[in-house]
């Protein structure tokens, strides 16, 4: 898995130090991964900012509790199948994303049917991206 083709578009800043430390740890392990933070605002303005931040060659994957759920191995397999695509994972702000924006996504992904703060969702997503890379490389990090 080439992490340089993956990007995270995230509304809001990470304010909790322990979450930022976890994000930093996994970013060191995924050196090509980019994270672009966007300012919180209304859901409509956030959607406009996310559209403006999307690159023309990127496929949007929106994180939402209504999205499809995967185990770690199927998620890694999905990333491998999409290995020629540039993917932007989108994490909305505290008020979520508009239905119209969600409808524009190539795919919707749920990390869990539970709701997480956007900061924690970012950490969980980055860990799962690292885990997917480990699975695809046969690393002992993932123990099924």
N, C-alpha and C positions, 0 to 999 in steps of 0.2 A: 504494500500500500504506500503510495506516494503522498505524504501529508502536505506537500506544497500545492496540491490541487484542491485542498480543502480549506474552507474559510468559515469562520463563525461571525455572523452579524448579530450583535447583542445590544438590545436596548437597555440603557442604564449602566451604571458603574458598579464594580464590586467594592463594597464598603467594609465587609468583614475581613479582617487580616488573615484569619485562619483559612478562609476560602481562597483568598488570593495566593496564599502560600501553596495550597494544593494545586491551583491552576498553574502557578509557576513551575512546580515540580514536573507536571505532565507536559508542559510546553517545552521544557528542556529535552524531554524524551521524544517530542514531535517537533523538531526544529523548523520544519517548513510551514507549520500551521499558523495561519494569521487570524487574529481576532480584531474586529473593528467594532468599537463601541459607538453607539448612537445616543443622543440626548433623549431623556424621557420627556414626553409631552402628552398631547391627546393621542388616542389610538389612531386617528386619521393622519395626524402629522407624523407619527412614528411610521405608519405604513408608507407615507410619501418618502420619508427619509430612507427607509429600507429599500424601496424601489430605486431611488437615486443611487444607493450604495451598491446595488446588484450590478455585476459586470455582465456584458451582453452574452458571454459564453458560459455563464454559470447556470446550473440547475438549482432551484430553490428547494430546500427541505425544511419545512416548518415544524418546529417542536410544539406540540399541542397535546393536551390530555386526551383529545378525541382521536389522535393519530394511531397509526398501526404500531403494535408492540412486537418486539423481537427479543429473542434471547441473544446473548453475546455472539455465539457462533453464527446464527443466521444473519445477524447484523454485519459481521465481518465478511460473510459470503456476499451479501448485498453490495458492500463497498468494493469488493473485488470485481464483481460483475460490472460495476459502474466505474471501473478503473480508468476509463478514457474520458470521463466527464469531470468537469470542474464543478464542485458542489459548494454551495453556501448554505450552512445550517443557520436557521433564524430562530433566535430566542427573543420573544417579546418582552415587554416591560411588565410592571405590576398589574396592569389592567388587561393584559393579553393582547391579541392581535385581532384586527377586524376580520369578519367573515369573508369580505371581498379579497383581502390580502391572502388569507389562507387558501382561497379558491385558486389563486394564481400559482401556488406551489406545485412542483412536479410530484411531490410526495409529502405526506404528513407523518411525523414520527412521534410516538409517545414514549417517554422514558419510563412511565408508570401511569396507571390510572389515578394515582394520587397527584395532588398539586404541590409543586415545589416553588420556593422563592427563585426568581430568575438567576440570582447569583449561584445558588446551589445547583440549579439545572445546568449552568455553564460548566461547573466542576464535574458533574456526573457525565455530561456529554464528552468532555475532554478525556476523562478516564476511560470511557467506552471506546473512544477513537484509538487511544493507546492500546487498550485490550484487543481491539480488532487487529491492529498491526501485529501485536504479539501472537495472536492466533494464526494469522496468515504466515508469519515467519516461523511458527513452530516453537516459539519461546516458552519457557516454563512459567511465565507470569500468569497465564490463564490455566487454571486447574478445573477441568470439567467434572 
